[in-house]
Amino acid sequence: MNGFLSALSPGHVHKNEFEKIIRNICSEIESSKDGKEIRNILDKYGDKPFYFKKNGSYLENKKCTPAIRDAACFYVLIKYLNYYKSNNKKSEININGSGNSFLNGTLNEKFDAQKHYMEFFSDKWDEVKEFIYSFICGEPDKNFKLFDDLNIDIVSGSIYKIKKYFLENSRIKDIRGGSALIKYVNENVTYDYMKEKFTEECAIYCGGGNVLIIAPWGAGEEICKDLEKEYTRITLTAQNAFAYIQTNLYEFIKCYREKMYELNLKLDERKKLKVYSINPDNELDSIKMGKEEIKFSGAGKVQGDGTAICYLCGVRDGKYMIPIPEEEMAVVCPSCLRKHRAGEKKTIFYDEYKEFTGKSVKRNINSIVELEDENGHIAVIYADGNNMGNVVKNIETPFQHMYFSRTLDITTKKCVYESINEVMEDTAMFEAIALGGDDIFIIVPGNKSLEITNRIIDKFDKAFKNKMTMSAGICIAKSNTPIRTMFEVAQYMLKSAKKYSRKSNSSEGTVDVQLIQSNMGIDLLNSESSLFPATNSEFSSYLKIIKSLKQDKKIKISQLYKLSNAWHVMKNPMEFQLFYLYQASRVSHKYTEYASELLKNRKIFEENDYCYCGLIQKRTDSSSAEKADYISLWDDIILLWDAVGGE
């Protein structure tokens, strides 16, 4: 675990370069207009290390090296907590004139964040720098009790069962809208609330549906109630919960892991006890999401007794009438109305795609059919990091938490957007449903999905030097297949890939794939593959071999289907062997060569007498090859043939 955490600290830079960075930051802060602009400046240095300097000499960072952004924000946070405490109980709180909060009617001096940022970057040494350095970067003296009298509330919150919220129907606009609303309340609403009531520096992390806040003593209960209320006011049905504990700054830093464990237990308990309204509604007119105003008002209300069921979710009472493509007018519930309206605007992830790649997506996706490949297939890719929960539980400092969360989020997005751009280039089309933290849920054309997934995993693993890896599940199906169904299959394949990762003790990511060939049900529990699940290096070799196979004029797709169908009819390895030998002698022995090459790259594989003709023995307790069950390699070759682009 220590080796992993070392990969989640910024890399070292030469002191001359560091000093140049600090001079640039100070110059930009001096000319900044407000606290938000300062944090935008610091965001550019989220991956640069900070070195403490005392009496003209740099101190050694023994324990960990914080990022410039995190060290500066934490310094200003402590200054703010002291300010809040010293201004009696309540005061007007303002970051450089950006927000006001009148608490208990007392009006005092405004909190000047800009001044404290400049103090942090100066050579002046004070007790806050002493505290941060001693605890975070060094080894504090046993008698060191600085800030043990600075009481604080630690708030944690999350939006949970997120997929249930935005997968209530399979309409892409509604799914997109639900995803956008989740991101909006999790990030914008939380930061705006903290900015208005306290200071943004209190928000240690907001993203991926999760929130961590360090707040002044006594504010935790109010923050929990307000954020739960605001999240529900906007989304109506997204399940969310907040909880807090009380401690002091000294104890929190000293016993960070234990305090976070205590807080997470309280949050879990809150989730169990919280009760939700069945048919929530309110008079919220609109929200400002980035540059777009999302209007929720204007829909006609249902007349009569109001007993109609929502056309979109099929669960709640319909109260409004809206036009949708397949119906002239449909009755919808308030929650689905908001998701529908939010989803009508441009997807929030296209702007991010341009930030990371410098390229624009050619068109917005109005229907999932627009994403299908020449075979009419689309693919759901569902992926996340391996062993993340254990990693989070072992983080020892707020700095590691801040850096971990931010780095993970940026890295994941970078891997996804760059992979899509590299595979699809100027024809890039995709729909990102969830993309934050280590969570990936995207929809792409079926024949691009495998290469995109392969690159995502490869980039992610390399970014963390294989100390943290990613697994992925892929579901490929016709574009008229419900997205909810495809997601459930992809979710199952992700679990399979993760299980393979644990079983093989792999130091790289893993992947599993399922093709839905018809509207008939698939038995995932009894479904077996000759090549999957696979490690990402195995996966890479498969893709390379399939590309060569598709370019080989001696290989015909019709012959591959003939071999696949023959096995499913015969189900007898000896009979199939005779059929295969006849076909190979009649058409080409190249089929044997490719089969052998694919299996040669399979790490967990037991060779048998029928391998050369593409039959793989299932892993059973039977010692008799005559009675053993087999699976066909040709089924997987056909799947890969259709799912790998190119002729």
N, C-alpha and C positions, 0 to 999 in steps of 0.2 A: 504493500500500500504506500509506503514512503516513496518508493521509486515512482509510483504513479503521480503522487502529489507534487513531486519535484518537476514533473512535466507541465504542471498547471501554475507555474510561476513564470513571469516574464524572463526572457533570456537576458544575459548580461550585456551591457554596452560599455565602451571605454569612457572613462570619467570626463575626458574632453568633450566627447559627444553628448554626454549627460548634461554637462554644464551649458552647452549650446542650446539644448532642448529647454532647459529651465529659463534661460534668458528669453527665448522665443515665447514661452508660456507667459512670463511676467509682462512682456510687452503687449501681448494680446489681451491679457486680463485688464491691464490698465486702461485700454481703450474700449472695453466691453461695456454694454449698457445695462445688463441685468444678470441675475443669477443663472437663468437658463442659458444665456450665451456663454457664461463661464463654463458650465458643464459640457456644452457642445465643444468648447475648446479642449477640455480635458479628455473628452471621449476619443480624440485623435491620438491620445497617448495612453490608451488603455492597455497596450501591450509593451510599454516601456517601463523599465525598473526604476524604483526610487531608492537613492542612497542617502542615508542620514549623515549630516555633517555637524560636528560639535567642536567648538574652539578651533575652527579652521582645518580640522582633519576629518576624513571620512571614517565612519564606523563600520565594522564588519557585520554583515547580515548573517548571523549564525543559524537562525531557525528557518526563515523564509524571506524572500524578497518581494515586497509589495509592488504593485503597479503604481505609477505616478498618479493616475486618476484616483485610485482607491485610497492611497495614503492621504492625498489632499482632501478628498471628500470626508474621510473619517476624522481628520483633524478639525475641519469646519463643523462637523456634526458634534464633536465633543465641546467645542466652543459654544455651539448653539445650546446644548444641554445645560451647560453652566449658565449661559445667559438666561435661559428659561427659569432656572432655579433661582438665580439672583434677583430676577425681576418679580419677586414675591410669588404669588400663586399664578397669576394670569396677566397677559400683556398683549399689546398689539404686536403681531409677528409679521415681519416683512423682510423678504430677501431683496435688498437693494431696490425697494419700492415696488416689488412685483406682486405682493399679495397682502391682505389684511385679515386679521382674526381678532375680534373683540371678545375676550374671555373675562367674565366677571366684571365687565365694565371698566377695567383699569387700562389706562393708556400710558405706555412708557416708551422709552427710546427704541427705535427700530433696530433690528438685527442686521448688521452690515456684513454680508457674506464676502463681498469683494475684499474688504479690509483684511479679513481673516485668511483668505486665500493668499493674499500678498504676504502676510505674516508667515504662512507656512513655507513659502518659497524663498523667504529671506534667510540670512545666516543666523538670525536670532534664535537662541535655544530657549525653550520654555518647558513647563511641566507636562504639557500635552504631548510634545514631541518626545519627552523623556518616557512618558507612559507608553506611547505607541512603540517606540523603539525597544524598550525593555521587554515588553510582552510579546510583540509580534516578531521582532527581528533578533532578539537576544535571549538571555536567560535572566529573568527578574530576580532580585535579591529576595530572600524569604521574608524579610521584614518590610518589603516594598508594598505599601498599602495605598498608593495614590488612587484617588477617586473611589475609594470604598464607601464614601458618603454621598456619591452621586447616584441617586436612585433612578432607575429607568424601567420602562415597560417594553417588553419584546413582543411584537405582534407577528403572527404568521397566518397566512390565509391561502386559500386555493379555490379554483373552480374545478370541480371534479365531475366525473362522468361526462366529460366534454364531448366525446364521440356520440353519445346518446342525444345530446342537445342538437348538434348540427346534422345528424343523420336520421332525423325523423321522417324525411322523405328523400327520394333519389334525384330531385331536381337540382341541377348544378348551381343555379342562381341562389337557391335557398340554402344549400350547403355552404356556398361561398359567403353568403350573408351571415350565417351563424358563426362561421369562423372569424369573420371580420368583427362582429360584435364582441366575441370572446377576447380577441386581441385588444380591442378598444378599451373595454372596461379594465382589463388586467393591467394595461400599461398607461394609457392616457388618463383614465379616470383616477387611478391610484395616485399617479404623480401630481395631477392637478389638485386633488384633495389635500395631499401633504403640503404642496406649495401654498395653498390658501390657508390652511389651518396651522401649519408648523413650518417645515422647510423640506425641500426635496432631498436633502442629504440624509434625512431620516429613513428614506426608502433604500435599503441595502440592495434589494433585488426585486424587480417586477418583470415577469416574463414566463412564458410557457405555462400560464395558468396559475403560477405561484407567486407569493408575495412574502417578503421579510422586511420588517420595519423595526428600527430602534427609536422609541418615542420617549418623551419626558414622563416622569413618574406621574401616575394617575390618569394618563391620557389613553391607556390601552383599551379600556372598556368602551369609551366613546368612539375610538377609531374602528373597533370591531363592529359596533352597531351601525355606524355611518356607512362603512364600506359594504357591509352585507346589504343594507338598505339600498345603496346607490347601484350596486351590481344588479340587484333584483329589479329596481325601478327601470333600468334600461333593457335588460335581457328578458325579464319576466320569468323565464323558466330555467335559466342556467343555474344549476345547483352550486352554491358557494358557501363557504364557512370561514370564519376568522376566530382566532383565540389568542390569548396573551398570558404572559407570566410576568411577575415583578421580581426584580433583583437589583443589584447595583453594578456599575460599569466594571469595577474590579473583579467581582465574582463572575460576571458574564464572560469576560475575556479569559480569565483563569480557567474556568470550567465550561468552556464554550460547547464542547461536545455533549456534556451532561445536560446543560441548560436547553440545548436544541432538542435533545431527546425528550425532556420533560414537556417542552412546548409542543412537539409533534404528537405526544400522547393526548394533550388537551385538545388539539385540533381534531384528532381522530374521534375523540369523544363528542365534540361539538357536531361533527358530521352525522354521527349516529342519532343524536337527539333532535336535530333540526327538522321542523315540519314545514312543508311547502303547501301553498295554495294550489287548488286543482285548476282553477280558471282565472289566473291573475290578469289584471288590466289596470291601466291608469291613463292620465291625460297628457302624457309626455308628447309634445308636438314634434320635436326633431332633435338631432344631435349633430355636432360638427366633427366629422371624422377626417382628419387631415384637412385638405382643401375642399372636401365635399361636404355639403349639408344633406343629411339623410332625413327626409320628411316622413313622419309616421302618420300624420293627420291626413284628412282628405278622403279617406275610404268611406263608402256608404255603409251605413249600419243595417243589419238584418232586421226586418220588421217581423212582428208577431211574437210568439212565445220564446224564441231563441233556443229551441231544442236541437237545431241542426248541428251535426258533427263537422269539425274542420275538415275540409277537402284535402288539405296538405298533410297533416299529421295523423288524422283519423283517430285522435285521442281526446282532444279538448273541444269545448263548445265553440261553434263558429259564431262570430259577432259582426264580421265585416264582409263586404262584397268587393272582390277585386278581379280584374281580367287576367286570365292566364292562357297560354297558347292553346291547350287542348280543350278548354271550356270557354264559352263566351264570358260567363261570370262564375266565380266560385266563392263559396262561403268559407272563410278562414278565421282562425282564432287570433287574438292579439299578438301572441308570441310568433306565430308563423308569418303574420303580416310584417313584423319588424325584420325578420330574417329575409323575407322576400324583398322588402324595400332596400335593405342594406346590400343585398346581392345584386341589385340592378345596376349599381355603380361598378366602376372598374375594380377588378380584384386588387387587393392591397399588396399582393406579392409581385406584381409586375414592375412597380417602381423599384423594389428591392433588387429585382433581377437586373435592371438597368444599372443600378449602383455597383453591383458586383461584377458585371460583365461588360458594361459600357455599351450594351446593345439593347434595342427595344424588341419586345415580342410583337410579331407582325399583326396580331389581331386578338381582341378579347374573345373569349369562348362564351357564346350565347347558348350553345347546346352541346351536350357531351358527344353528339354524333360528329361534331367538327374535329374531334380528336382521333377519330378512328383511322387505322392504317388501310392499305389497299385490300386487306382481307376482312375489313369491318371490325377489327379488334381494337380495344383499348386495354390499358393495364393500370391497376392500382398498385402502387408501391408503398408499403408500410414498413418503416424501419425505425429502430432506436438503438441506443448504446447498450453494451453488455455490462451487467453488474453495477448499474448506476446507483441504485439504492444503497448498496454497500459503500460506494465511494462517498456519497453525500454524508452518510452516518459517520465516516471517519475524518471528515474535514475538521481541522483543529482551530481555525481562526476565522473571524469575519472576512479577512482579506482573501483567504483561500476560497471562501464561499462566493465573494464578489467576483473574483477573477475566474473561478471555475464556471459560474453561471454565465458570465458575459462571453468568455472564450468559447464555451460549448455552443452557445447560441450563434455566435458569428461564424464559427467553424462549420457548423452544420449547414447554415444557409450558403456559405461560400462553396462547400462541396456540392450541394444540390444544384445551384445556379450554374456553376462552372461546368459541371457534368452535362447538364442539359444543353448548354451552349456548345460544348465540344462535340457532342453527338449529333445535334440537330442543326447547329450553325444558324444560318439566316432563316431557316424554316421553323425555328423554335416555336412550339405550341405546348402548353401544359396548363394544368390547373392545380394550384397548391391549396390544399384544404387546411392542413395544419403543418406549420413549419416554425419550430421554436424549441429552444433547449436542445435535446437530442431526439426530438420527436419529428418524424417525417411521414406525411401522408399526402402523396401527390398522384395525379392522374396524367398519363402520357400515352401517346400512340403505342399500340401493342408491339410493333416491330422495332421500337426504340427502347423499350423498357429494360431489357436485359443489359444492354451496354451502359445505359444510364446508371442502373443500380450497381453494376460492377465498378464503375468509376467513382460513384459516391462512396462506396465502402473503402475502396483503395485510398482515396484522398483523405477520408476520415481517419483511417488507421494510421496513415503516414503522418498526419497532422499531430497525432498524439504519440508518435513513435511506437505504435503497437502496444502501448501500455494501457490504452483504452481502445476497444474495437466496436464495430457496429454490425448488427445482423439485420437482415431484411427478408420480408415475405412479399411475393409477387403473385397477383392473380390476373390472368389474361382471359378476356371474354369478349363476346360480341357487345357492341356499344349500347344495345337495348337491355343489357343485363342490369338490374338495379345496383346502384353504387353501394348501397347498404350490404347487399349480398356479397359483392366483390370484396368489400372491406372485411367482412367477417371471414372470408376465405383467406385473404392476405394476412389477417391477424393470426389465423391458425398456422399458416406457413411460417410466419415470424416466430411463433412459439417452437415450431419444429426446428428452425434454423438455430435458435438459441439452445435448444436441447442438444443439437449436434455439436455446437460450440463447446458446451460443457463436457460432453462425452469424449470428444476428440482432444480436449484440453488445448484448443487452438489458440495461438497467439495472433490470429487474424480474424477478420469478420467472416460471417457465414451467410448463406442465402438458401431459400427454398422457393420453388415455383409450382404453381398449379394452373393448368389450362382448363377452363370450363368450355366444353365443346358443344353443349346443347342445353336446352331448358330442363333436361332431366336432372334429378338430384345427384350429387356426388358424395360418395362415402369417404370422407377425409380420414377417418380412423383406420380404414383398411386400404387406403390408397398408398401404393408404394412406387418408388422411382428407382431406376438403376443408377442415376447420376446425382440425384438430390436427396437430402440437403447436401450442400458442398461448401468447402471453404472458398474464400474469394480467389485464391490462387488456382484452385481446381476450376472454379467458374471461369476464370480468365482463359485457361487452356481450352475449355469446352468451346468458348466463343471463337477463339482463334481457329480451332479445328473445323468448326461448322462453317466458318467463312471460306476456308480452303475447300471444304466439301461442296459448298454451293457453287464454287467457281470451276469445279472439276466436271468436265463434259461427260465423263463416264458414269457420273452419279445422276440418277433420275429420281425425282420426287415420287413418281408413280411406282417405282420399284420399292421405295421405302415404305409406302403405304401397303404394298403387296406383302412385304415381309411382316409388317405389323399386324395386318389382318389375318395372315396365315397362322401366326402364333395364337391369336385370340380364338380362332376356330379349332386348332389342333389341341392345344394345351398339353401336348406330349413332346418332351424334349427330343426323343429319338426320332419321332416322325418329322418334327420340325427341322432336325439336323439334315435329314435326307432331302427335304424340300429346299433348304438353304443351299446345300452343296450343288444341287441341280441348277438353282438360279444363279449361283456365283459362277459356275462353269459356263453357263449360257450367256450371261451379260458381262460381269466383271468381278475380279477378285479384289477390286478397290474397296468394296463394302467391308470385307474382312480387315483390310488395313486400317480403315477409319475406325472401325469398332475396337480394334486392338489399341489404337492410339488413344481413344477416349478413355478406355478402361485403365490404360497405363498411368494416366494422370489422376486416377481415383486413389486416394490415400488409404481409405478404409475399404478393402475389397478382398474377397476370398475367391481365388481362381478355381474354376471348375472345368469339366470336359467340354462344356458347351459355350464357353466364353467367346470363342472365335466366331460363332454364328449369332452372337448378340443376346444370349440368354444368361441372366445373372441369378444365381441361387439366392433365395430369400434366407435371411438369418433365422434358422429354426434349430430346435434341439435334435432334429432327425439326423442320424448319422448315415442314412442310406441316400445316395444320390438318385437312386431309382424313384424313391418316394418323395424326394424333395420338391418344393414348389419353386417356380422360376418367374422372373419378371423380364420383360422385353426391353432391351436397349433401344430398339427401333422406335418405340413410342416417344422416348425422350429426344431422339434425333429429329423426329418430325416436329415436336414442340419447339425445339431450338431453331429448326429450319425456318419456321414461320415467324419466330420472335426475334430473329437476327436480321437486321436490314441488309439490303444489297441483293444482287442477283447471284 
